[in-house]
Each structure stands twice: as structure tokens, then as C-alpha cells.
Amino acid sequence: MTLEEVLTQKPAERAQCTGNALEEVLVSAKDNDSLTVGVYECAKVMNLDPDSVSFCVLATDEEFECDIALQIHFTLIQSFCFDNDISIVRVSDMQRLAEIVGGKAEQLEDAHCILITNPANGSWEDPALEKLHLFCEESRRLNDWVPEISLPGR
């Protein structure tokens, strides 16, 4: 999908398409062992190998919106992503995100940050990831630096 095709979509279509693309990318990255889950684990990856990071998802829900420490972490992560040209989005449904990336509930308690990294053997091509990058690029043009995406329901 080209940027022109993305721009001509209606907002409702674009939101649904973007949510589906995010789910598709997360499942694909999980299958390729290219997901890093957790604020601290993501910070380690960003510090050690920022070039391996392809995409960042920040997740919160009503329970954590007033968590000042988490908001500070988000600010630092966003700044790092902006400085390193890493596309970044926000998701407000942590429960659905946890279902997609899988794992035990206690492990996903810190699923506030998820990185999609390139595999060790090089980058992987994914049309859904390209859609997400185009969506982020378009959002930045509209001064929406961390766009929010709604994940599709089950």
C-alpha cells in the first residue's frame, strides 16, 4: 500500500486497517522471535542495539494512566524513538495486546512497551509493518507524533 492509498482511505477504514496491520505484525514478530516485551527489557535493547529496533508499541489502560513513573518511562522511550527514527504508536487495550503477544499473565503485567526488532540474520519484509510505518509517517505530518491505534476485537 502506497502513501497515496493510505491518504485516500476514510478515517474509519484507516483505523481498522491499521489495527489489523498491528495485530498481524505482532503475531508475525512473535513467530519470528522478534518481540521484546516490558519497559525495562525494551530499554536494555534500545541501549545495546538501537539499530535492531524497527517499531515500538506503548500500551496503557485506565488503571495505569495516572502512574507517574510509567509516564516518565513513556516520555523517555518516545524521545529515544524520535531520536533514532523508530516508528511508535500507542495502544489503550492492554488486555487485547496481551492476548495477541501471548504468554503468562504475570509476564505480561509489564507489557506497557513492546519492541519489534529485526532478526539477527537481517531485516524481514512485512507488508503490514510497511503499512504501520506509512501510518506513523502520515500521523507525524499531521503533528500526531504518537498516534493511538485500536486493536481489533476477537
C-alpha positions as CSV (number, residue, x, y, z in Angstrom):
1,M,0.0,0.0,0.0
2,T,1.4,3.4,-1.0
3,L,1.2,6.6,1.0
4,E,-1.4,7.9,-1.5
5,E,-3.6,4.8,-0.9
6,V,-3.4,5.4,2.8
7,L,-4.2,9.0,2.5
8,T,-7.3,8.3,0.4
9,Q,-8.8,5.9,2.9
10,K,-11.6,7.1,5.1
11,P,-10.7,7.6,8.8
12,A,-12.8,4.6,9.9
13,E,-11.2,2.3,7.2
14,R,-7.7,3.6,8.1
15,A,-8.2,2.9,11.8
16,Q,-9.5,-0.6,11.1
17,C,-6.7,-1.3,8.6
18,T,-4.1,0.0,11.0
19,G,-5.4,-2.1,13.9
20,N,-5.4,-5.2,11.8
21,A,-1.9,-4.4,10.5
22,L,-0.6,-4.0,14.0
23,E,-2.1,-7.3,15.1
24,E,-0.7,-9.0,12.0
25,V,2.8,-7.6,12.7
26,L,2.8,-8.6,16.3
27,V,1.8,-12.2,15.5
28,S,4.5,-12.3,12.8
29,A,7.2,-10.8,15.0
30,K,6.2,-13.3,17.8
31,D,6.6,-16.2,15.3
32,N,10.0,-14.8,14.2
33,D,11.1,-14.3,17.8
34,S,11.4,-10.6,17.2
35,L,9.4,-9.2,20.1
36,T,10.7,-7.7,23.3
37,V,8.1,-7.2,26.0
38,G,8.5,-5.0,29.1
39,V,9.6,-1.4,29.8
40,Y,13.0,-2.5,31.3
41,E,13.7,-5.2,28.7
42,C,12.9,-2.7,25.9
43,A,15.1,-0.1,27.5
44,K,18.0,-2.6,27.5
45,V,17.5,-3.5,23.8
46,M,17.3,0.2,22.9
47,N,20.5,0.9,24.8
48,L,22.5,-2.0,23.5
49,D,21.3,-2.2,19.9
50,P,19.1,0.7,18.8
51,D,19.6,-0.2,15.1
52,S,17.8,-3.5,15.6
53,V,14.6,-1.8,16.7
54,S,12.0,-1.5,13.9
55,F,8.8,-0.5,15.7
56,C,7.6,0.4,19.2
57,V,4.2,0.0,20.8
58,L,3.4,1.7,24.1
59,A,0.4,0.3,25.9
60,T,-1.7,1.6,28.8
61,D,-5.2,1.4,30.2
62,E,-7.2,3.3,32.7
63,E,-5.6,1.6,35.6
64,F,-2.1,2.9,34.7
65,E,-3.0,6.4,33.2
66,C,-2.1,8.1,36.5
67,D,1.1,6.1,37.1
68,I,3.7,8.9,37.1
69,A,6.7,6.5,36.9
70,L,5.2,4.8,33.8
71,Q,4.5,8.1,32.1
72,I,8.2,9.2,32.7
73,H,9.3,5.9,31.1
74,F,7.0,6.5,28.2
75,T,8.4,10.0,27.7
76,L,12.0,8.7,27.7
77,I,11.1,5.9,25.3
78,Q,9.3,8.3,23.0
79,S,12.3,10.6,23.0
80,F,14.6,7.8,22.2
81,C,12.4,6.6,19.3
82,F,12.2,10.1,17.9
83,D,16.0,10.5,18.0
84,N,16.5,7.1,16.3
85,D,13.8,7.3,13.7
86,I,11.8,4.4,15.2
87,S,8.1,4.5,14.4
88,I,6.0,4.4,17.6
89,V,2.3,4.0,18.4
90,R,0.1,3.9,21.5
91,V,-2.5,1.2,22.3
92,S,-5.1,1.6,25.0
93,D,-6.3,-2.0,25.3
94,M,-3.6,-3.9,27.3
95,Q,-5.8,-6.9,27.7
96,R,-6.2,-7.4,24.0
97,L,-2.5,-6.7,23.4
98,A,-1.6,-9.4,26.0
99,E,-3.9,-11.9,24.1
100,I,-2.0,-11.1,20.9
101,V,1.5,-11.4,22.1
102,G,0.7,-14.4,24.4
103,G,2.5,-15.7,27.4
104,K,1.6,-16.0,31.0
105,A,-0.4,-13.2,32.6
106,E,2.2,-12.3,35.2
107,Q,4.9,-12.0,32.5
108,L,2.6,-9.6,30.6
109,E,2.0,-7.4,33.6
110,D,4.8,-5.2,32.3
111,A,3.6,-5.3,28.7
112,H,3.5,-1.5,28.6
113,C,6.2,-1.4,26.0
114,I,6.7,-3.8,23.1
115,L,9.5,-3.6,20.6
116,I,9.5,-5.3,17.2
117,T,13.1,-5.9,16.3
118,N,14.9,-7.1,13.2
119,P,16.1,-10.7,13.4
120,A,19.8,-11.3,13.9
121,N,20.1,-12.5,10.3
122,G,18.9,-9.2,8.9
123,S,15.7,-7.4,8.4
124,W,12.4,-9.1,7.5
125,E,10.0,-7.7,5.0
126,D,6.4,-7.5,6.1
127,P,3.7,-5.5,4.2
128,A,1.8,-4.9,7.4
129,L,4.8,-3.4,9.0
130,E,5.2,-1.1,6.0
131,K,1.6,0.0,6.4
132,L,2.3,0.9,10.0
133,H,5.4,2.9,9.1
134,L,3.3,4.8,6.5
135,F,0.6,5.4,9.1
136,C,3.1,6.8,11.5
137,E,4.7,8.9,8.8
138,E,1.3,10.4,7.9
139,S,0.5,11.0,11.5
140,R,3.7,12.9,12.1
141,R,2.8,15.1,9.1
142,L,-0.4,15.9,11.0
143,N,1.6,16.6,14.2
144,D,0.3,13.5,15.9
145,W,3.7,12.2,17.0
146,V,2.5,9.1,18.9
147,P,-0.8,8.1,17.2
148,E,-3.2,5.8,19.0
149,I,-4.3,2.5,17.4
150,S,-7.3,0.5,18.3
151,L,-6.7,-3.2,18.1
152,P,-9.5,-5.3,16.5
153,G,-11.6,-7.3,18.9
154,R,-11.9,-11.0,18.9
